[in-house]
Amino acid sequence: MKKLLFGMIGAVLILTASCAKEDSSDVNQNKIYCDYELFYNQNDDKTHAVARFRFGGPTGTLLELSDTSGAYVTFNDDTLAYNVWYGGHHKEYAGQIEGGSFTYTNTNGTVYVNEVPAGESIAYPAEFDTIRKSVAETLVWDGTALSENQHVGLFVGSWTWGEDALFFNDADGATDIVMGVLQKEDLALGTSTVYLDRSTATDIAEGTLEGGRIRYKYRCTNATVTVVE
């Protein structure tokens, strides 16, 4: 479940994109769930604005806002086009954007405006270059302690499917992630890539009765580590 929530790897995007989608004009406008994300990836120094709409709730059918129906969504006044790889409406920007607002207009002309919550950066400790499978380890990140509505996720992956591990912490005041032995048992020995994300997510302020979520996510530069026994 946490892997789905974290969405660390490209395979998650492909799986999301493969889900059937419908035109938003074909459903009850009051049953549309909204999910907004502003995601900064330090690896390529790009920010991605993504708006996803689903019928009936967070796991419902993906919806596309069609031009002919009059429905559309913007981020900071830029209209977001539907992108199959993101399973939603998307636009990328050069550099880091730390805030802004999503504005969604449905087929009835109703307008919902939601501000992105303030996010924070994160980084690996300077000495982080090895993971030991045989003992539990604690990674103390470089950055502030978690506050309300924040979580940190760390994903360790190799080129072989299934030889990975995911670690997660959402405790208020936390400054580290504990990597337990059982969680690391599937890791392949040798070189692996590590991804570290920090997210701030809240319920949307304006939306239908189905509600929605809005988040700011920051991914620091990936780390390359050696996994040993």
Secondary structure by P-SEA (a helix, b strand, c coil): cccccccccaaaaaaaaacccccccccccccbbbbbbbbbbccccbbbbbbbbbccccccbbbbbcccccccccccccccccccccccccccccccccbbbbbbbccccbbbbbbbccccccccccccccccccbbbbbbcccccccccbbbbbbbbccccccbbbbbbcccccccccccccccccccccbbbbbbbbbbbbccccccccccccbbbbbccbbbbbbcc
